[in-house]
Amino acid sequence: MKTIQHYKSVLLLAMVFMLGSCTNFEDLADDPNRATSVPPSMLLTEVLRVMNNVDDEGPWSGAQRDNQFWAISFDYYGNQDYNWGSASLRYTTLSNVQAMEKEAGKLDSRNKYGALAKFFNAYFLDYMSKRMGDIPMSEALQAKNNNPITKPKYDTQKEVYTEVLRLLDAANDQITVAKAEIGTTAVQGDFLFKGDLDKWQRTINTFRLRVLISLSKKTGELDVASQFNKIISNPSKYPLMEGIKDNMTRYFSDETGNNYKINPGNYGFNRNRNIMGGTYLNILKQNNDPRIYKVADPASFYFKANDPLNLNAYIAANTGDEQGSMQVASDQGKLSYPNEKRYYSNYIGEAYILIGYAEQQFAIAEAINRGWINGDASAYYNQGIKASMEFYGVTAADVTAFLNQSTVVYQGNNATGLEQILTQKYVAFFQNSERESYFNYRRTGIPKFDVGPANKNGSKIPTRWKYPQSEFETNSENVTAALKSQYGGTDDINAVMWLIK
């Protein structure tokens, strides 16, 4: 498979983008009849659009239901099923990343685009591998003897993550060079950070911490602890996020096509079908968490006007519950819905965090708890909670009261302390960060996810997605070999990949 290098027009470029996650490697070969240049800014915008694909991974999406933040009560509009199918391969997007880097090579801003290209390569390799396992990497988007490799081999997951970490280190170095250049043009096409390279560099390094913490079971194989320590011990070389102002954030608006997922326009459609999930809401209830009043409404059946802060009126639905009984309880006003004022009063909703400061602080706290680095885990744990509460506009007094509760005070660098860190990290992920809540659960078992008859899959939470059918049609020999080496030859959603063994 070879990168798309030539385009006839902007219209043709748009048609290429519509291919989405197509994995037919031959379709991405060069076409000598195409024009020779597309602005890297346009390619960057498209790559960011895919990264911000909020329909598949955003707030109140299937991803967030899989995270057990909410449940759906009406089976006509969705289900609680965990019988997952295939994930998407992102090679069309990676070909656009390569094209962006090539076109940027003609400009004086090439180091800026080059650094971002390395980050995107790492981001999408991680995206694919943590969902499926081994993936084509070394031969993907490459050519041999000027011919595209249409049936690339699969690289092991260990090889993929070795490369992901290398790319992120190189991206940090290159963006440092780019920031030092004088007189270069700004990065165009960046609708997330508006070309702010400081924020990009902090995001790159925060994402690297995410990847390293995801490798917590592989500390003996990839030197994870020392890599983590290298970043934390050298903040001048590896700057990190300093607060929620640095979050990689998607904002919504009242413009067509950019509305928040739930809003006044669909209030009648989904208001009584989106039910707050028990895995999430019950954690808030148990800890008397002020965020519960920000994100949920009390069940009307139990609500009393003279007692608006009654936690007992907040009733969640369990993900494993059958939808029929859930719908009955919903119709009777016995379940809690998303907060009407916060989510249904306008089309803007709340900002969607892809990579954030709170997650970063919890990752550092976990690394200290595990003995990877020195430091005060309690301080980072508290900072992660404070960052999440700041996002929701919780008052300083309520934050202090919450942190002083005996059930919340950090219990030390032990199993109990680790569970506290991971639980509060889960809470901070609510309706953000794609499926990171699920991936953290898969890695650690915390918090305990609910399973039941509505989930199918033998009442199990799956551990992976299948490979796309197109791979069996166009790259059968290699995908079959990858399945044999990893999962005994079966494309099983309950199989355990190297990352979590």
N, C-alpha and C positions, 0 to 999 in steps of 0.2 A: 504494500500500500504506500502511496506516495502523496505528498502534500499537494493541495490544489494551489498552483502557482500562477495561473492565468485566468483572467476574467474578461468577458466581453463588455459588460456594462454593470451599472448598479443593479439593474433589474435581474441580470443573470446572477449576481451575487446573492440577491434576495432568494432566488430560486434554489441556490445551493444551500442556503441556510434552512430552507424548508425541509431538507433531507433529515434534519434533527439528528437522531442517534443511529442513522443507517450504518450498517457494518459491512456492506459490500465493498471490499477493498478495491476492486477494479474500478468502481464508479468514481474513485477519488484520484485517478491517474491524470497526468497532464493532458491538456487539449491544446495543440499548437495553434488552433484557430482562434483562441481566446485572446483578449487584450492583455497587456502585460503589467498593469498596475491597478491597485486598489489602495486607497489611503489606509495606513495602519490604524488610524483613529476609527474608521468605520468597522474594521475587523475587531478592534477592541470592544466597541459598543456591542457587537453581536456576541462576543465571548461572554461579556458581562450579562447580557440578556439571558443566555443559557444558564449561567451561574445563578441568576436570580429567577429561575423558573418557578415562580411562586404557585402556579397551578398544581404542580406535582409535589412540591416540597414545602410550600409556604404555610402561613397561618391557617388553621382550621381545615387542613388538607388531609389526605389519606396518611401522609407521613405523621402528622400530629395525632391522628387516631391510633396509629401503630405505636406511638409513644405513650399511649393511654392517657392523654390529657383530656380527651373527650370521647364520648360514645354517641352513636346514632341510634335513635329509637325506632325508626320507621324503615323497614326493609325494602320498601319500594325505591328509596333514594340511596341506599347503601347498606353495608353490613359490618359485622364485627369479625369477619373472616380473616384468618391468618394463613390461608392456603395461597401463599405467594406464587407468582409466576416468575417471569424473567426480569432482570434489570436491564438498563440501557448501557450500551457501549457508547463512548463519547468521542469517537475518532474523527467524526466530521468537525466537531468543535476543536479538537487538537490540530486538525489540518489548518483551520483558520488561525490558530495560535502560531503555527509555523509560518503561515503566509504573512501574518502581522509582523513577525520578527524579521522576515526577509525584506519586506517593504520598508521597514524602519531602518534597515541597514543602509539605505540611500540617504537617510536624514541625519542631522546632527543630534537628534534625540534618540539615537538607536539604543544607547545604554538603558534609557528609561523603559522603552518598550521591551528590550531584551530581558531586563530584570522581571518585568511583569509576565513575560512569556514563560520564564522558568517557574514562576509561582503557579501559573495556570496549568502548566504541564504536571507539576506536582499535585495540584488540587484535583485534577480530573483522573490522574492515575490512582490516587487515594480513593476517590469517589467510586471508581469501578472495582478496584481490588477488594476493598472492605465489604463490598456487596456480594462478590462472586468467588473471589480467591485468586488463583493464577489468571493472568491476562496476557494478551499479546503486548509487548512493549518494545523490545530491542529491534524487531523487524517490522513493527507497525509503522506506517508512514514513511517507510524506507524503500529504496530501489536497489536492485542488483544488476550490474551490467546495463544500466540505464533503463531497466524494465521494473515496473512496480512489483513489489512482493505482494501478491494477492492472497496468499495463504500463509500468513506469518505464524511462527511458532509461539507457543505460550511460555512466558517467563514465570518462574516461581514467585510466590508472594514475597518471599524473603528478598529476592532480587529486585522486585518492584519497590519495596520499602527502602532498600538501600539506595536506590536511585531517587526516590522521593526526597529523602533526607539530604542527599547530595545536591539536588536541584534547589532546595530551600536555602541551603548554606550559600550556594553560588548566587542565588537571587539577592540575598542580603548583601553580599560583597559588591555585586554589580550596581545595586541601587545606591550604595554608598558612593561609588564612582559617579553615577549619574547626578547625585545631589551636589557633588563638588564641581561639576562642569559649569562654566560661565558662558552665558550668552546663548544657551540652547533654547529651543522652543519648548513650550510646555506640552505635557501629554494631553492630547485631545481625545475626545470620545469617552471620557471617564465620567459616567453619571453617578458613580458612588462617592468618590473622594475628590472629584473636580481637579484631578491632576496633582493632589497633595502627596508628594513622595514621602514625606515624614509619616503620614498615616499609612501609606502602603507598606513602608518598611516595618512599622510596628505590627501591622496585620500579618505580614509574612512570618515574622518571628513568633507571634502568638499562635499562628496556625502550626508552626513547627512544634511548639509545645503540645498542641493537640495531638499531632501525629505521634510524638514521643510517648505521651501518656497512654495512647492507644496500644502501644507496644509493651505495656507493663509486664506481660507474660514472656517477653523475649529479651529481658535485660542481659542475659548471658550470651546472646547471639549477635546483637547489633550495638552493643556498647551504649545502650540507651541512657543509663544514668549519667555517664560522663558527658554525653552530648547535651543532656538537659542542664547539667552543671555549667558547661561551657557558656551557655546562653545567659543563665542567671548571674554568673560571676563576672560577666563583662558587658554591663548595660550600655557602655559607650559604643561598643561594636555591634551589639545586638539589642537595640532599643525595643522596649515592649510598650503595650498600651498603658496609659497613665490614668485612665478613667473612662466612663461610658461615652465621653465625647469622641473617643477614638474608635468606638465600635464600627465594624463594617456593617452598615445599615441600609436597608431598602425602605424608602418612604413611599407612602401611597398618597393619592390625591383624588379629587372629584372628577378628574379627566377620564373619559371613556377608555377602558382598557387598563386603567391603573387604580381601580377602586380596591378598597380593603375587602377581604373575602366575605365577611358578613357586614351588612350595612342596611340603612333604611329601605333600600330598594328591594331587598329580599327578606325583610323581616317576617312577612306572612308566609314565606316559603320554608324557612328553616328555623324559626325561633323556637318551636317546641320539638325540634328533632335533634338539635345539638345539645347534648346533656353533659354536664361536667363529669369527668371521669374520676372514679374512686381512687385509683392509684395515686393521682395527683391531689385531689381535693381533700382526701382524708389525712394526708401529711400536713396540710395547712390547718385542718381542724385540730389535730392532735397537739400541735405546737402553738395554738392560739395565734396564728400568723395573720398580721394585718393585711397581707396581700389578698386574703380571701375576699375581703370586702371590695377590692379593686377589680377582681376578675370574674366574680360570680354574683348572682342574685340568690337570695334565700328562696327555698321552695314556698310558693304562695300558700299552700295548705297549712304550713307550720308557722308562717310569718305572723308576728304580732307587732303592730305599729309602735307600741310602747316599749318594745324590746328589739330594736333594729340590729343589735350586735349579738344576737343569740346564735351561737355557733351550731346549736342543735337544729336550726332551721336550714342549714346547708346540707343537702342530701345529694350524694352522687350516685351514679350508676356504675356498676362494675362492667368491665369490658367483656367478661365471659357470660354475662347474663343474657338470656333469651330476649329477643327484641319485642316479642308480643307482650310480655309482662312489663317490660320497660315502657312501652307505649301507653299501656293502661295507667301506670303510675305517673307518667308525664301528663296525660290528659287530666288526671285528678289533681295536678299541681303539687305532686309529692316529690319532685326532683328539681334540682337547681340547674338553671340555664346560665349561659354567659352573661356578664353584667350588661344590662341593656344600655345604660348611659355611656359606658366605655366603648362598646362595640357597635351599637346600632343608632347612635345619634348623628353620625355623619359618614362620609365615604372614605375618610382618612384612616380611621381606626387607630392603631398604634404602629410604631416603627417595627420593622422586622429585622432582627439581628442575624447575620450569617456567621460572624466570628466576633466574639465580644470579650470585654474586659472582665466581666464576672467569671466566665468560663476560664479565662487565663489565671485568675487568682485562685480558683478552686484547683486547677491543675498544679499550680506551684505548691499549694497546701498538701495535695496528695503526694507530690514528689518528696516533700519533707517528711510526711508521715511514713512513707516507704523507706526512708533513709537514703534516698538518692543524693540529696543536697542538705546543707545545714540551713537553719532558719527557724522562725517562729511560725509553725503551721497555724496556730490559733489566729495570728494577725491576718494571714492571707485568707483564711476561712471567713473571718468577720468581714474583711473587705469585699469578698465575693457576695456575701449576704447584703451588705450595705449597697453595693452596686446594683443588685437586682431590685432592692427596695427603692433606690433612687429612680430607677427606670419607671416604677409604678407611682412615683410621687408620694411615697409614705413619709410621714413627718419624722423629724429627727427624734422626737420624744418616743414615738412608737417603735422606731428602730432600736433605740436604746433599751426600751422595755423588753422587746423581743430577744435581744442578744443576752439579756441578764437572766432569762429563764433557765432553770436547771436542766431542762431537756435540750436546750440549745447550746449552752456553754460547752466549748470544746473539751472533750474528755481525754485528750492526750494522744500521743503517737502510738496508737494501738488499734485493734480491730474496731472498737467502738468509735474512736475518732475518725477512722477511715469511713465508716458507715455514715457518720454525720456529714462529712465533706461531700460524699457522693449523693446523699439525699438532698442536701441543699443545692448542689449543682443541678440535680434533676429539676428541682423547683424553679431554679433560675432559667432553665431551658424552655419554660412553658411557651408554646406557640412560636418558638424561635429555633434557629440553628438546624433546620432540616431534621434528620433522624439521629442527631447526636445523642439524644436521650436514650434511644433504643440501643445504639452502639455501646454506650457506657453500661447499660443494663446487661447487654450480651457479654461484655468483658468481665463484669464484677458481680452480677446477680443483684445489684442494688439500684433502686428499691425493688422489692419483690413485685413482679408484674402479675396481674390477675389473669387467670385462664379459666375457661368453662366451656359449656356446650356450644355457645355461639361462635367460638373461635375456630371450630373445625380443626384440621391438622392434628387430630388425636389429642386435642386440648394441650397442645404444645406451642410455645413461641418459637418460630423458626430461627435458624441461625444464619441463613444466607438466602440469596435469590438464585434462580437458575440462569444459565447462559441463554442469550437470545437464540431463537429458532434459526435465524439467518446464519449463525455460526455453524450449525449442523448441516446447513444446505450448501455453504460456500467454503467452509474451512473444517470439514468434518474430521479429517485425520488428526489435526492438532487439538481440537476441542475434546475429542474422544480420549486422546493421550493425556490431556490435562485432567480430565475426570478420573481416569484410571490411577494416575499418580497421587491424586488428592483424596478422592472419595470412593475408592473401590469400583470406579466405573459408572456410578449412578449420579445423576444430576439431582441430588436430594437436598431439599431446602432445610433439612434438619442435620445435615452433615456439618462437621466441625473443621473449619479452615485453620491453616497454620497460625494465623494471627492470634487466635484465641485458645490454642492448645497449651 
